[in-house]
């Protein structure tokens, strides 16, 4: 399995889309924390494929788009104390956190 994000309906991966609501003054802080957590911890947890962070133009939302080899790998990460520490800290920066697992139901690349 490659270490890049690939969006394809036939690829059996667990895709985490986590929507953080933040004050516009704190989105940089949240992304810095998420990037640090990814480099220091998440990348070293079995099953991790990739993580990408997106900031809304108004600065009120940060999206974490991450892929794990399976839902079991994602669930195991949730039990990891180092990962949990980072996630708990992120929740103190955000005013709301909405993580959800997804699968790609439809895929339409430009040919």
N, C-alpha and C positions, 0 to 999 in steps of 0.2 A: 504494500500500500504506500502511495506517495505521501509526502509531507506537505502537500499544498491543498488549499480548499478547492474542491471540485464539486460543482453543483450538477447533479445528474440523477434522474429519477430511479435509475437502476443500481445506484451505488448504496450498499447497505451500511450506512453510517448513522450515528446519532448526531443530530444537529441541534445544538443549544442556541436559542435566540433569547438573550436576556436583555430586557428593556429596563434601564435605570432612568428614573426621573431625578433631575438635579437642578440646583439653582444655576443660572448661567455663569456665575462666578466660580463654580466648582467643577465644571466638566473637565477642565485640564487636569485638575488634581485626581479625579476619578480615573481618567485614561492613563495617567502616569502610574497610578497604583495597579491598575489591571495589567498594564504592560510589564511592570516589575514582577507582579505575581506570576505572570506567564513565563517570563524568562527564568525566574528563580525556582519556581515550583512546578507549575502545570506541565511544562515541557518535559519534565522528568518523571511524570506519572504514566504508568503503562496505559496505552490506548489513546493518548493525546495525539491528535493530528495537526490542528492549527487553531489559531484564534485571531480574530480581526475585530477592531474596535472602530465604531462609527459615531460621530457627533452630529447631532442635528444642527442645522444652520442657526436656529434660535438659541442653541446652547442648553436647552431644557431636557434633552434626551441623549443618552449614550446607549448604543446597541453593542452588545457583545455577541458576535457570531462565531461560534466555535464548533469544531467537529471532533468527535470521539469515535473510535473504531466500533463501539457498540454501546447500547444503553447500559450494559453491565459495567463497562469501563467508566462511563460517566458517573454511575451510582457509586462505584468504588472511590472515585475522586471525592465525592461528597463526604465520605467517611475519613478522608485523609486529614489529620490535624493541621498540617501546614496549609493545605488548601483552604480548610475551614477558617483559619485565622485571617487569610486574605479576603475571603468572601464576607466575613463578619465586619472587617474594616471597611470594605466597599459599601456595605449597607449603612454604615454611619455617615458616609459622605452623601449618599443618595437619600432622597425623601421617599422613594418607592422603588422596589425591585420586583421584577416580574419574569423569572426564568421559566422557560418552557422548552421541552424537547419536541423536535419536528422531524418529519421525513419529507423528502422532496416528492410531491404528488404529481407535478407536471414540470416539464423542462423544455425551453424553447430557445436554443442558441441561434445566433445569426449564422447562417451557412457560409 
